[in-house]
Every structure is written in structure tokens, then in C-alpha cells.
Amino acid sequence: MSFGTGGRYPEPVYPGATGEMSATLRAASADPDLIYGNGTRAHYLMKGESTHGLFGVYRWEMTAEVTGPGPHFHRSITESFYVLSGAIRIYDGRRWLDTGVGDFVHVPEGGIHGFRNESGAPASMLIHFAPGAPREGYFEGTAAMSRGTQLTDEEKQEFYRRHDTFWVPETRAT
């Protein structure tokens, strides 16, 4: 009996025969790693450096205030969103999608996307990046800007380029 042949597993990374006790826990009650000027809270659940660069996962807790980045893309990373609570609008390159609890959106490299909480109520989601780029520096920089840190146009362009974020105008579906 065959249960599928849908591709190969990667080469083993762990060489042992008995396994090891290496799981980690980050409690839901842990303090956020970062708080934006508008109150949005970012939790670094798993940084890329902790996953050998495979992925990064972050919990994003947005206040009722309208917030979130406009249309942009990344050249080297995919980004996925899983809505935990509330309603979040996610841009798919053509239109803003209304998403809610349990909805999942995946954006491959080069895919135009953005997200917003426009609901007037708090909302939260998981954000997954693969591979696990060092997104913390980007989050910390944008949080500093949200609290009033000023950058010249050249400094902003370099900051976004360094963090693989390329802004584009919003287009409308026809």
C-alpha cells in the first residue's frame, strides 16, 4: 500500500538515533518584544537565528487604531499571515481582502502585499517569514519611526532596501 509519493524529504539535519529534549516554549503571557507608538505589540515567537535561518514567526497584536503597512514586496523572503483574532485586511496585489479568524494568506517572493486593521477593534495574527531573515531590525526601525524618529529620504530608502522591503503604489482590481 502506498500513501503518496509527493516529493522527497530534505536530507537529515539531526544525526542522532534517539532524539533530544530541545523544544522551547514561549508562554502566551510573555511580554511583547516591541511596542509601536500606536500600541501595536510584536512578539518574536521564533527568530530566524533560532531556526538556522529556515523561518521566523511573530505574533502581531494590533490595537483598534487603523494601522499596518501599505503595498510592498520582498525579493528574498515569503510572508504568510494567519489571523488569530479580529478582522484584518490583507492586500493581495489586486485588492484588499477582508480576513478573519482562521484565515491564512501566503505571499511568495515578489508578491505584492500589505495588511491593515481597519475594523475599529483589536486584531491579532501570526506572521511567518521564510527563510528566516533578521526581521527584528526592520520591526525595531519602523517602531522607532512610529515613535517619532526622523530619517532623511536617503536614510529611509537605504533602511528599506537593507530590509528587503520595496514599496509600490496600490492598484485596483479591474
N, C-alpha and C positions, 0 to 999 in steps of 0.2 A: 504494500500500500504506500502510495506517495502522497505527501502533504504539501506539494508545491515545490517548485524549483526556481522561485523568483529571485535569482541572483546569488551572489556569494557573500558570505560574511567577511569582514576585514580580517587581516592577519591578527593573531592574538597579540595583546599588549602585555597581559599578565602571564608570566611564565610558570607560576606555581601550580601545584596539583591539589591543594587543599583549600584554597580561598583565604581571605584575610578579613579581619574586622576593621573596615575602613570607612563605613558610612558616616555621614555628617548630618546633623540636624540644625536647622535654623528655626527656632520657635516663631510662631505667628506673632507672639507678643514682643519680639525683639524690636528695639528702637530702630527707626529708619536710619540709613546711612547718610541720607541727604534730604534736606528740606528746601524747596524752592521758595522764592519770595511770595508766591501766591498760596503757599501751603501744600502744594503737591509734595508727596513723600515718596522717595525712591528707596527700595530695599534691594541691596545687592545679594541676591539669593545664592548665586554661583557665578563668580567672576571667571573669565576665560583663563586666567593664570592658574586657577584651581582645577580646570578640566583639561590641562595640557593643550589649551588653545582650541578645543573641539567646539565649545559653545559657551554662552553666557546667558543667565536667566535673571530677570529683575522683576520685582513687583512694583507696580506703579499705582499709587493711590492719589487720585485727583479730588480736589475739593469741588464744590458746586460752581465755582467761578469758571467761566469759559477759558479753556487752556488747551495747549497742545501744539505741536509743530505743523506747519503747512506742508505742501507738496515738496518732496525731495527724493533723492535716490542715493544708494550706496553702490560703489563699484566692486567691493571685495567681500561684502557680507550679505547674508539673507536676514530678514527680520520677520518674526511671526508674533501674532497677538492672540491672546486667549482671554476673553472677558470674564472676570470673576464676579463683578457686581456692577449694577447700574447700566447705563446706556452710553456707548462710545461711538462716535462717528469715525470711520476709517476710510481714507481716500484710497481708491484702487487705481489711480491714474486716469480714470474717466469720470468718476462721480464719487460722492460721499455716501458710503454705505452705513445704514443705521444698524449697529450690532448690539447684542445684549448678552446676558449671562449664558455661558456655554458656547458662544460663537467663537470661531477660530479663523484667522486670516493669515495666510502665508504670502510673503513678498520675496521673490528671488532677487539675486544680484541684478542691479539695473532697474528694478521695478519701482515706478513712481508710487509714493505712498505718503500718508500723513495721518495724524489722529487728533481728535478733539473731544473734549467733554463739553457739550453744549446743552446738556439736559437740565441744568439748574439744580442738580442733585449730585452728591458724591458718586464716584465710579472708580473701579479698580480693574487692573488687568495684569497678566504676566506678559513680559516682552522677552522673546528668545532671539539671540543672535548666533549665527553660525557662519564661519568659525568664530571662536571666542575672542574677538578683538577687544582691546582695552577700552571699552566704552565709558568706564568710570570717569576718565579725564574729560570726555565730552560732556557728560552729565554735570560734572562739577563746574565746568566752564560756563555752560548755559545757565546753571543755577546762580552763579556769581553775576552773570549779566542780568538775570531776573531780579537780583537784589541791588542793581544799580551800577555794577562795574561797567565802565565805558571802554570800548575798543575802537581804534580807528578803522576805517573801511578796509585798509590793507591787513590789519591785525585780524579782523573778522574773517576775511577771505582765507587767510593762512590757517586760522583756527579750524574752520570748516573743512578745508582741503586736508589738513593733517588728520582730521577725524572722519574722513571718507563720507562727507555729507555735502551733497550738491543740490542746491535749491533750484526749483523750476516753477514757472507760472502755472497756476491752476487752469486746467482745460475743462470744458463742459462736454458731456456726452451729447451726441447728436441724434 
